[in-house]
Amino acid sequence: MRDNSKRVSAAADPAPAAVEAQNNKLDFSTPTEIVDLPSKGKFYPEGHPLHNQDTIETKYMTAKDEDILTSPTLLKKGMAIDRFLQNIILNKRINVNTLLSGDKNAVLVSSRINGFGSDYTTKVTCPACTTISENTFDLMEVQAYYGDDFEEYDISPTDYGTFIVKLPRTGYEVELRLLTSKDENELAAKMQQNKKRSAHETNLTDQMKKIIVSVNGVDELNVINQFLAHLPVFDSRYLRAAYLKVVPGLDMTQHFACQTCGFEKEVDIPLTVDFFWSKQ
């Protein structure tokens, strides 16, 4: 029988230089990305990891992250996106639930570009002829909006990251706050519950209950509910429009041209299942 002990020993115990070279070839560190936050961290409370921080660091999407996004269990529970985001955010002190909605969208778009590229092909319904066709949007052209263009409204920022909006008809001063990821998830869950029960939809008032902090300095919930029940439509629309003006986020509008009827218009990029679950 041939004695291979010396040869095996030599192969199992390479020189230190060879080990170092081999280890260098097996560097599995994942690249990271610095994502600009539309909020610039101005609306997070003191003590929050993103307070006054204008960027957030995330890692590139990996095969493990794709497993999260395609998990039937997580998809059924509506948890896939948030679990994915929690996994790619490097600072584990940051809870996805506390992300402002605009900042969350910025991270999502950045991750989608890093994972699948900037071309996003999805189905769009033409506003003119209702033809459904595929359209490709370029996510690299999406621009940040910093919530600072509200001169046409009577809005006053506070020192607490909220805004005072004076209503034109009733004269009430309404204090608003920005929605977080948790708030949006709760609103979406209630909307689904109403649909299942075939209940009367209260989407607009549900949202306003979330964003209103106080009315004329009174923050009692029953007072806010009474206020909303008697709020004139003119002031209600003004309040919602003012809120959209102060929310930092992404301008998700891009050019759309219908190949069937020739209709052209700037449209909101539809965030459908193709966004992360594309056929690419």
Phi and psi restraints in degrees (value plus and minus 20) as a CYANA .aco file:
   2 ARG   PHI     -97.8   -57.8
   2 ARG   PSI     114.4   154.4
   3 ASP   PHI    -108.4   -68.4
   3 ASP   PSI      84.7   124.7
   4 ASN   PHI    -120.1   -80.1
   4 ASN   PSI      -9.0    31.0
   5 SER   PHI     -79.8   -39.8
   5 SER   PSI     -62.4   -22.4
   6 LYS   PHI     -87.1   -47.1
   6 LYS   PSI     -60.5   -20.5
   7 ARG   PHI     -86.8   -46.8
   7 ARG   PSI     -61.1   -21.1
   8 VAL   PHI     -84.3   -44.3
   8 VAL   PSI     -62.9   -22.9
   9 SER   PHI     -81.0   -41.0
   9 SER   PSI     -61.4   -21.4
  10 ALA   PHI     -86.4   -46.4
  10 ALA   PSI     -57.7   -17.7
  11 ALA   PHI     -91.5   -51.5
  11 ALA   PSI     -52.5   -12.5
  12 ALA   PHI    -102.0   -62.0
  12 ALA   PSI     -34.1     5.9
  13 ASP   PHI    -148.8  -108.8
  13 ASP   PSI      49.3    89.3
  14 PRO   PHI     -89.0   -49.0
  14 PRO   PSI     146.4   186.4
  15 ALA   PHI     -84.8   -44.8
  15 ALA   PSI     130.4   170.4
  16 PRO   PHI     -73.5   -33.5
  16 PRO   PSI     -59.0   -19.0
  17 ALA   PHI     -83.6   -43.6
  17 ALA   PSI     -57.9   -17.9
  18 ALA   PHI     -88.2   -48.2
  18 ALA   PSI     -59.0   -19.0
  19 VAL   PHI     -82.1   -42.1
  19 VAL   PSI     -64.6   -24.6
  20 GLU   PHI     -82.6   -42.6
  20 GLU   PSI     -62.5   -22.5
  21 ALA   PHI     -83.7   -43.7
  21 ALA   PSI     -61.4   -21.4
  22 GLN   PHI     -84.6   -44.6
  22 GLN   PSI     -62.6   -22.6
  23 ASN   PHI     -84.0   -44.0
  23 ASN   PSI     -56.5   -16.5
  24 ASN   PHI     -83.4   -43.4
  24 ASN   PSI     -51.5   -11.5
  25 LYS   PHI     -92.6   -52.6
  25 LYS   PSI     -39.2     0.8
  26 LEU   PHI    -127.8   -87.8
  26 LEU   PSI      20.2    60.2
  27 ASP   PHI    -105.6   -65.6
  27 ASP   PSI      83.3   123.3
  28 PHE   PHI    -118.0   -78.0
  28 PHE   PSI       1.8    41.8
  29 SER   PHI     -84.9   -44.9
  29 SER   PSI     119.4   159.4
  30 THR   PHI    -110.7   -70.7
  30 THR   PSI     113.8   153.8
  31 PRO   PHI     -80.2   -40.2
  31 PRO   PSI     132.9   172.9
  32 THR   PHI    -140.2  -100.2
  32 THR   PSI     145.9   185.9
  33 GLU   PHI    -153.9  -113.9
  33 GLU   PSI     118.2   158.2
  34 ILE   PHI    -116.1   -76.1
  34 ILE   PSI      97.5   137.5
  35 VAL   PHI    -125.3   -85.3
  35 VAL   PSI     107.4   147.4
  36 ASP   PHI     -91.8   -51.8
  36 ASP   PSI     113.6   153.6
  37 LEU   PHI    -114.0   -74.0
  37 LEU   PSI     103.2   143.2
  38 PRO   PHI     -76.9   -36.9
  38 PRO   PSI     -50.8   -10.8
  39 SER   PHI     -95.9   -55.9
  39 SER   PSI     -37.5     2.5
  40 LYS   PHI      36.0    76.0
  40 LYS   PSI       0.9    40.9
  41 GLY   PHI      54.2    94.2
  41 GLY   PSI     -12.3    27.7
  42 LYS   PHI     -94.0   -54.0
  42 LYS   PSI     -41.1    -1.1
  43 PHE   PHI    -129.4   -89.4
  43 PHE   PSI      -7.9    32.1
  44 TYR   PHI    -112.9   -72.9
  44 TYR   PSI     121.1   161.1
  45 PRO   PHI     -89.3   -49.3
  45 PRO   PSI     139.6   179.6
  46 GLU   PHI     -78.7   -38.7
  46 GLU   PSI     118.2   158.2
  47 GLY   PHI      78.6   118.6
  47 GLY   PSI     -40.2    -0.2
  48 HIS   PHI     -95.7   -55.7
  48 HIS   PSI     119.3   159.3
  49 PRO   PHI     -77.5   -37.5
  49 PRO   PSI     -42.7    -2.7
  50 LEU   PHI    -121.1   -81.1
  50 LEU   PSI     -11.7    28.3
  51 HIS   PHI     -80.0   -40.0
  51 HIS   PSI      98.6   138.6
  52 ASN   PHI      41.3    81.3
  52 ASN   PSI       2.0    42.0
  53 GLN   PHI    -121.9   -81.9
  53 GLN   PSI     109.7   149.7
  54 ASP   PHI    -117.5   -77.5
  54 ASP   PSI     -17.9    22.1
  55 THR   PHI    -160.2  -120.2
  55 THR   PSI     144.2   184.2
  56 ILE   PHI    -159.0  -119.0
  56 ILE   PSI     120.5   160.5
  57 GLU   PHI    -119.3   -79.3
  57 GLU   PSI     109.9   149.9
  58 THR   PHI    -148.8  -108.8
  58 THR   PSI     138.3   178.3
  59 LYS   PHI    -117.4   -77.4
  59 LYS   PSI     136.2   176.2
  60 TYR   PHI     -84.6   -44.6
  60 TYR   PSI     132.4   172.4
  61 MET   PHI     -85.1   -45.1
  61 MET   PSI     118.6   158.6
  62 THR   PHI    -138.3   -98.3
  62 THR   PSI     157.3   197.3
  63 ALA   PHI     -80.9   -40.9
  63 ALA   PSI     -54.7   -14.7
  64 LYS   PHI     -83.7   -43.7
  64 LYS   PSI     -59.9   -19.9
  65 ASP   PHI     -86.6   -46.6
  65 ASP   PSI     -56.4   -16.4
  66 GLU   PHI     -85.8   -45.8
  66 GLU   PSI     -53.7   -13.7
  67 ASP   PHI     -80.8   -40.8
  67 ASP   PSI     -60.0   -20.0
  68 ILE   PHI     -82.9   -42.9
  68 ILE   PSI     -65.0   -25.0
  69 LEU   PHI     -88.5   -48.5
  69 LEU   PSI     -41.4    -1.4
  70 THR   PHI    -127.9   -87.9
  70 THR   PSI     -12.3    27.7
  71 SER   PHI     -88.5   -48.5
  71 SER   PSI      97.7   137.7
  72 PRO   PHI     -77.6   -37.6
  72 PRO   PSI     -57.6   -17.6
  73 THR   PHI     -85.1   -45.1
  73 THR   PSI     -67.9   -27.9
  74 LEU   PHI     -87.6   -47.6
  74 LEU   PSI     -57.3   -17.3
  75 LEU   PHI     -84.9   -44.9
  75 LEU   PSI     -61.8   -21.8
  76 LYS   PHI     -83.9   -43.9
  76 LYS   PSI     -56.6   -16.6
  77 LYS   PHI    -104.9   -64.9
  77 LYS   PSI     -24.2    15.8
  78 GLY   PHI      50.4    90.4
  78 GLY   PSI       6.9    46.9
  79 MET   PHI    -128.8   -88.8
  79 MET   PSI     -22.8    17.2
  80 ALA   PHI     -81.9   -41.9
  80 ALA   PSI     -67.5   -27.5
  81 ILE   PHI     -83.0   -43.0
  81 ILE   PSI     -68.0   -28.0
  82 ASP   PHI     -85.8   -45.8
  82 ASP   PSI     -58.9   -18.9
  83 ARG   PHI     -85.0   -45.0
  83 ARG   PSI     -59.1   -19.1
  84 PHE   PHI     -82.0   -42.0
  84 PHE   PSI     -67.1   -27.1
  85 LEU   PHI     -82.8   -42.8
  85 LEU   PSI     -61.9   -21.9
  86 GLN   PHI     -80.8   -40.8
  86 GLN   PSI     -52.6   -12.6
  87 ASN   PHI     -95.5   -55.5
  87 ASN   PSI     -52.8   -12.8
  88 ILE   PHI    -111.2   -71.2
  88 ILE   PSI     -35.4     4.6
  89 ILE   PHI     -96.3   -56.3
  89 ILE   PSI     103.9   143.9
  90 LEU   PHI     -90.2   -50.2
  90 LEU   PSI     -61.7   -21.7
  91 ASN   PHI     -97.6   -57.6
  91 ASN   PSI      84.3   124.3
  92 LYS   PHI     -95.1   -55.1
  92 LYS   PSI     -23.6    16.4
  93 ARG   PHI     -95.9   -55.9
  93 ARG   PSI     -35.6     4.4
  94 ILE   PHI    -105.4   -65.4
  94 ILE   PSI      99.6   139.6
  95 ASN   PHI    -112.6   -72.6
  95 ASN   PSI     105.0   145.0
  96 VAL   PHI     -75.3   -35.3
  96 VAL   PSI     -54.9   -14.9
  97 ASN   PHI     -78.9   -38.9
  97 ASN   PSI     -46.5    -6.5
  98 THR   PHI    -113.2   -73.2
  98 THR   PSI     -22.3    17.7
  99 LEU   PHI     -87.1   -47.1
  99 LEU   PSI     117.1   157.1
 100 LEU   PHI     -86.6   -46.6
 100 LEU   PSI     127.2   167.2
 101 SER   PHI     -77.6   -37.6
 101 SER   PSI     -60.2   -20.2
 102 GLY   PHI     -86.6   -46.6
 102 GLY   PSI     -58.2   -18.2
 103 ASP   PHI     -88.0   -48.0
 103 ASP   PSI     -58.9   -18.9
 104 LYS   PHI     -80.9   -40.9
 104 LYS   PSI     -63.9   -23.9
 105 ASN   PHI     -84.3   -44.3
 105 ASN   PSI     -55.6   -15.6
 106 ALA   PHI     -83.3   -43.3
 106 ALA   PSI     -61.6   -21.6
 107 VAL   PHI     -87.0   -47.0
 107 VAL   PSI     -60.2   -20.2
 108 LEU   PHI     -81.9   -41.9
 108 LEU   PSI     -66.8   -26.8
 109 VAL   PHI     -84.9   -44.9
 109 VAL   PSI     -63.2   -23.2
 110 SER   PHI     -80.2   -40.2
 110 SER   PSI     -63.8   -23.8
 111 SER   PHI     -86.4   -46.4
 111 SER   PSI     -57.0   -17.0
 112 ARG   PHI     -85.6   -45.6
 112 ARG   PSI     -61.1   -21.1
 113 ILE   PHI     -83.9   -43.9
 113 ILE   PSI     -64.3   -24.3
 114 ASN   PHI     -86.4   -46.4
 114 ASN   PSI     -53.2   -13.2
 115 GLY   PHI    -105.7   -65.7
 115 GLY   PSI     -59.6   -19.6
 116 PHE   PHI    -148.0  -108.0
 116 PHE   PSI     -20.4    19.6
 117 GLY   PHI      76.4   116.4
 117 GLY   PSI     152.1   192.1
 118 SER   PHI    -106.3   -66.3
 118 SER   PSI     -39.1     0.9
 119 ASP   PHI     -95.4   -55.4
 119 ASP   PSI     102.5   142.5
 120 TYR   PHI    -142.4  -102.4
 120 TYR   PSI      87.9   127.9
 121 THR   PHI    -122.1   -82.1
 121 THR   PSI     105.1   145.1
 122 THR   PHI    -170.7  -130.7
 122 THR   PSI     148.5   188.5
 123 LYS   PHI    -103.8   -63.8
 123 LYS   PSI     117.8   157.8
 124 VAL   PHI    -148.8  -108.8
 124 VAL   PSI     116.6   156.6
 125 THR   PHI    -112.6   -72.6
 125 THR   PSI     102.9   142.9
 126 CYS   PHI     -85.4   -45.4
 126 CYS   PSI     106.9   146.9
 127 PRO   PHI     -84.2   -44.2
 127 PRO   PSI     -40.9    -0.9
 128 ALA   PHI    -111.8   -71.8
 128 ALA   PSI     -73.3   -33.3
 129 CYS   PHI    -128.9   -88.9
 129 CYS   PSI     -21.0    19.0
 130 THR   PHI      43.4    83.4
 130 THR   PSI      -6.1    33.9
 131 THR   PHI     -89.5   -49.5
 131 THR   PSI     115.0   155.0
 132 ILE   PHI    -117.3   -77.3
 132 ILE   PSI     102.1   142.1
 133 SER   PHI    -163.3  -123.3
 133 SER   PSI     143.8   183.8
 134 GLU   PHI    -104.0   -64.0
 134 GLU   PSI     120.0   160.0
 135 ASN   PHI    -158.2  -118.2
 135 ASN   PSI     121.5   161.5
 136 THR   PHI    -125.3   -85.3
 136 THR   PSI     105.7   145.7
 137 PHE   PHI    -128.3   -88.3
 137 PHE   PSI     130.1   170.1
 138 ASP   PHI    -122.7   -82.7
 138 ASP   PSI      87.0   127.0
 139 LEU   PHI     -88.3   -48.3
 139 LEU   PSI     -38.2     1.8
 140 MET   PHI     -89.0   -49.0
 140 MET   PSI     -38.5     1.5
 141 GLU   PHI    -108.2   -68.2
 141 GLU   PSI     -25.1    14.9
 142 VAL   PHI     -86.8   -46.8
 142 VAL   PSI     109.4   149.4
 143 GLN   PHI    -129.4   -89.4
 143 GLN   PSI     130.8   170.8
 144 ALA   PHI    -101.4   -61.4
 144 ALA   PSI     123.6   163.6
 145 TYR   PHI    -137.6   -97.6
 145 TYR   PSI     107.0   147.0
 146 TYR   PHI    -115.5   -75.5
 146 TYR   PSI      -9.4    30.6
 147 GLY   PHI      46.0    86.0
 147 GLY   PSI      14.1    54.1
 148 ASP   PHI    -140.9  -100.9
 148 ASP   PSI      -5.5    34.5
 149 ASP   PHI    -135.6   -95.6
 149 ASP   PSI      56.8    96.8
 150 PHE   PHI    -154.4  -114.4
 150 PHE   PSI       9.8    49.8
 151 GLU   PHI     -81.7   -41.7
 151 GLU   PSI     -47.9    -7.9
 152 GLU   PHI     -96.8   -56.8
 152 GLU   PSI     -25.3    14.7
 153 TYR   PHI    -135.1   -95.1
 153 TYR   PSI     136.2   176.2
 154 ASP   PHI    -107.4   -67.4
 154 ASP   PSI      64.0   104.0
 155 ILE   PHI    -146.1  -106.1
 155 ILE   PSI     114.1   154.1
 156 SER   PHI    -147.6  -107.6
 156 SER   PSI      96.4   136.4
 157 PRO   PHI     -86.4   -46.4
 157 PRO   PSI     127.3   167.3
 158 THR   PHI    -124.6   -84.6
 158 THR   PSI     156.6   196.6
 159 ASP   PHI    -102.7   -62.7
 159 ASP   PSI     -18.0    22.0
 160 TYR   PHI    -132.4   -92.4
 160 TYR   PSI      -4.5    35.5
 161 GLY   PHI      57.4    97.4
 161 GLY   PSI      -3.1    36.9
 162 THR   PHI    -136.1   -96.1
 162 THR   PSI     159.9   199.9
 163 PHE   PHI    -156.4  -116.4
 163 PHE   PSI     120.6   160.6
 164 ILE   PHI    -121.8   -81.8
 164 ILE   PSI     101.9   141.9
 165 VAL   PHI    -132.8   -92.8
 165 VAL   PSI     103.4   143.4
 166 LYS   PHI    -113.1   -73.1
 166 LYS   PSI     102.1   142.1
 167 LEU   PHI    -100.0   -60.0
 167 LEU   PSI     118.5   158.5
 168 PRO   PHI     -91.8   -51.8
 168 PRO   PSI     -51.4   -11.4
 169 ARG   PHI    -110.8   -70.8
 169 ARG   PSI     -71.0   -31.0
 170 THR   PHI    -108.5   -68.5
 170 THR   PSI     -40.9    -0.9
 171 GLY   PHI      59.5    99.5
 171 GLY   PSI     -17.5    22.5
 172 TYR   PHI     -85.3   -45.3
 172 TYR   PSI     126.9   166.9
 173 GLU   PHI    -124.9   -84.9
 173 GLU   PSI      93.3   133.3
 174 VAL   PHI    -128.2   -88.2
 174 VAL   PSI     106.5   146.5
 175 GLU   PHI    -112.6   -72.6
 175 GLU   PSI     108.1   148.1
 176 LEU   PHI    -136.6   -96.6
 176 LEU   PSI     131.1   171.1
 177 ARG   PHI    -144.0  -104.0
 177 ARG   PSI     143.7   183.7
 178 LEU   PHI    -106.3   -66.3
 178 LEU   PSI     124.0   164.0
 179 LEU   PHI     -94.1   -54.1
 179 LEU   PSI     123.9   163.9
 180 THR   PHI    -122.0   -82.0
 180 THR   PSI     154.3   194.3
 181 SER   PHI     -79.3   -39.3
 181 SER   PSI     -60.1   -20.1
 182 LYS   PHI     -81.6   -41.6
 182 LYS   PSI     -64.2   -24.2
 183 ASP   PHI     -78.6   -38.6
 183 ASP   PSI     -66.0   -26.0
 184 GLU   PHI     -86.2   -46.2
 184 GLU   PSI     -57.5   -17.5
 185 ASN   PHI     -84.2   -44.2
 185 ASN   PSI     -60.3   -20.3
 186 GLU   PHI     -86.6   -46.6
 186 GLU   PSI     -59.8   -19.8
 187 LEU   PHI     -85.2   -45.2
 187 LEU   PSI     -61.1   -21.1
 188 ALA   PHI     -85.3   -45.3
 188 ALA   PSI     -59.8   -19.8
 189 ALA   PHI     -84.6   -44.6
 189 ALA   PSI     -61.5   -21.5
 190 LYS   PHI     -86.3   -46.3
 190 LYS   PSI     -57.3   -17.3
 191 MET   PHI     -81.8   -41.8
 191 MET   PSI     -61.9   -21.9
 192 GLN   PHI     -86.2   -46.2
 192 GLN   PSI     -59.5   -19.5
 193 GLN   PHI     -82.1   -42.1
 193 GLN   PSI     -62.2   -22.2
 194 ASN   PHI     -82.9   -42.9
 194 ASN   PSI     -58.7   -18.7
 195 LYS   PHI     -86.6   -46.6
 195 LYS   PSI     -61.9   -21.9
 196 LYS   PHI     -84.1   -44.1
 196 LYS   PSI     -56.0   -16.0
 197 ARG   PHI    -109.0   -69.0
 197 ARG   PSI     -19.9    20.1
 198 SER   PHI      33.6    73.6
 198 SER   PSI      15.1    55.1
 199 ALA   PHI    -104.0   -64.0
 199 ALA   PSI     142.7   182.7
 200 HIS   PHI     -82.7   -42.7
 200 HIS   PSI     107.0   147.0
 201 GLU   PHI     -96.2   -56.2
 201 GLU   PSI     114.4   154.4
 202 THR   PHI    -147.0  -107.0
 202 THR   PSI      18.3    58.3
 203 ASN   PHI     -78.9   -38.9
 203 ASN   PSI     -62.7   -22.7
 204 LEU   PHI     -87.4   -47.4
 204 LEU   PSI     -67.8   -27.8
 205 THR   PHI     -90.5   -50.5
 205 THR   PSI     -52.1   -12.1
 206 ASP   PHI     -82.3   -42.3
 206 ASP   PSI     -62.3   -22.3
 207 GLN   PHI     -85.3   -45.3
 207 GLN   PSI     -62.6   -22.6
 208 MET   PHI     -86.5   -46.5
 208 MET   PSI     -52.9   -12.9
 209 LYS   PHI     -83.4   -43.4
 209 LYS   PSI     -50.7   -10.7
 210 LYS   PHI     -94.9   -54.9
 210 LYS   PSI     -57.8   -17.8
 211 ILE   PHI    -111.8   -71.8
 211 ILE   PSI     -39.1     0.9
 212 ILE   PHI    -101.8   -61.8
 212 ILE   PSI     104.6   144.6
 213 VAL   PHI    -113.4   -73.4
 213 VAL   PSI     -62.2   -22.2
 214 SER   PHI    -178.4  -138.4
 214 SER   PSI     141.6   181.6
 215 VAL   PHI    -146.9  -106.9
 215 VAL   PSI      98.5   138.5
 216 ASN   PHI      31.1    71.1
 216 ASN   PSI      17.4    57.4
 217 GLY   PHI      65.1   105.1
 217 GLY   PSI     -23.8    16.2
 218 VAL   PHI    -117.1   -77.1
 218 VAL   PSI     103.5   143.5
 219 ASP   PHI    -129.7   -89.7
 219 ASP   PSI      -4.2    35.8
 220 GLU   PHI     -92.4   -52.4
 220 GLU   PSI     115.3   155.3
 221 LEU   PHI     -81.8   -41.8
 221 LEU   PSI     -60.4   -20.4
 222 ASN   PHI     -86.1   -46.1
 222 ASN   PSI     -52.5   -12.5
 223 VAL   PHI     -88.3   -48.3
 223 VAL   PSI     -63.1   -23.1
 224 ILE   PHI     -83.1   -43.1
 224 ILE   PSI     -60.5   -20.5
 225 ASN   PHI     -82.9   -42.9
 225 ASN   PSI     -62.0   -22.0
 226 GLN   PHI     -86.1   -46.1
 226 GLN   PSI     -58.9   -18.9
 227 PHE   PHI     -79.4   -39.4
 227 PHE   PSI     -67.0   -27.0
 228 LEU   PHI     -86.5   -46.5
 228 LEU   PSI     -54.2   -14.2
 229 ALA   PHI     -86.6   -46.6
 229 ALA   PSI     -45.9    -5.9
 230 HIS   PHI    -134.3   -94.3
 230 HIS   PSI      -9.6    30.4
 231 LEU   PHI     -94.9   -54.9
 231 LEU   PSI     103.1   143.1
 232 PRO   PHI     -80.3   -40.3
 232 PRO   PSI     127.5   167.5
 233 VAL   PHI     -78.2   -38.2
 233 VAL   PSI     -58.4   -18.4
 234 PHE   PHI     -78.7   -38.7
 234 PHE   PSI     -66.2   -26.2
 235 ASP   PHI     -90.8   -50.8
 235 ASP   PSI     -54.3   -14.3
 236 SER   PHI     -82.8   -42.8
 236 SER   PSI     -65.7   -25.7
 237 ARG   PHI     -86.3   -46.3
 237 ARG   PSI     -58.7   -18.7
 238 TYR   PHI     -81.9   -41.9
 238 TYR   PSI     -62.8   -22.8
 239 LEU   PHI     -84.7   -44.7
 239 LEU   PSI     -63.7   -23.7
 240 ARG   PHI     -87.6   -47.6
 240 ARG   PSI     -59.8   -19.8
 241 ALA   PHI     -86.0   -46.0
 241 ALA   PSI     -58.8   -18.8
 242 ALA   PHI     -84.4   -44.4
 242 ALA   PSI     -59.5   -19.5
 243 TYR   PHI     -80.7   -40.7
 243 TYR   PSI     -65.3   -25.3
 244 LEU   PHI     -80.0   -40.0
 244 LEU   PSI     -50.2   -10.2
 245 LYS   PHI     -92.4   -52.4
 245 LYS   PSI     -48.3    -8.3
 246 VAL   PHI    -115.9   -75.9
 246 VAL   PSI     -27.4    12.6
 247 VAL   PHI    -101.5   -61.5
 247 VAL   PSI      96.0   136.0
 248 PRO   PHI     -93.8   -53.8
 248 PRO   PSI     122.1   162.1
 249 GLY   PHI    -197.7  -157.7
 249 GLY   PSI    -168.6  -128.6
 250 LEU   PHI    -134.6   -94.6
 250 LEU   PSI     119.1   159.1
 251 ASP   PHI    -103.3   -63.3
 251 ASP   PSI      81.1   121.1
 252 MET   PHI    -115.9   -75.9
 252 MET   PSI       7.9    47.9
 253 THR   PHI    -118.2   -78.2
 253 THR   PSI     117.8   157.8
 254 GLN   PHI    -165.5  -125.5
 254 GLN   PSI     146.0   186.0
 255 HIS   PHI     -90.9   -50.9
 255 HIS   PSI     117.4   157.4
 256 PHE   PHI    -149.8  -109.8
 256 PHE   PSI     113.9   153.9
 257 ALA   PHI    -147.8  -107.8
 257 ALA   PSI     101.4   141.4
 258 CYS   PHI     -97.3   -57.3
 258 CYS   PSI     106.6   146.6
 259 GLN   PHI     -97.1   -57.1
 259 GLN   PSI     -33.5     6.5
 260 THR   PHI    -108.4   -68.4
 260 THR   PSI     -70.9   -30.9
 261 CYS   PHI    -131.6   -91.6
 261 CYS   PSI     -25.5    14.5
 262 GLY   PHI      62.5   102.5
 262 GLY   PSI     -15.9    24.1
 263 PHE   PHI     -83.6   -43.6
 263 PHE   PSI     116.7   156.7
 264 GLU   PHI    -150.8  -110.8
 264 GLU   PSI     117.4   157.4
 265 LYS   PHI    -187.7  -147.7
 265 LYS   PSI     135.7   175.7
 266 GLU   PHI     -96.9   -56.9
 266 GLU   PSI     105.3   145.3
 267 VAL   PHI    -146.1  -106.1
 267 VAL   PSI     137.9   177.9
 268 ASP   PHI     -92.1   -52.1
 268 ASP   PSI     112.5   152.5
 269 ILE   PHI     -85.0   -45.0
 269 ILE   PSI      98.2   138.2
 270 PRO   PHI     -94.0   -54.0
 270 PRO   PSI     105.1   145.1
 271 LEU   PHI    -111.1   -71.1
 271 LEU   PSI      68.8   108.8
 272 THR   PHI    -119.7   -79.7
 272 THR   PSI    -192.5  -152.5
 273 VAL   PHI     -84.6   -44.6
 273 VAL   PSI     -37.1     2.9
 274 ASP   PHI     -91.5   -51.5
 274 ASP   PSI     -33.8     6.2
 275 PHE   PHI     -81.5   -41.5
 275 PHE   PSI     -69.4   -29.4
 276 PHE   PHI    -130.9   -90.9
 276 PHE   PSI     -40.2    -0.2
 277 TRP   PHI    -128.8   -88.8
 277 TRP   PSI      28.3    68.3
 278 SER   PHI     -95.8   -55.8
 278 SER   PSI     151.7   191.7
 279 LYS   PHI    -108.5   -68.5
 279 LYS   PSI     -15.7    24.3
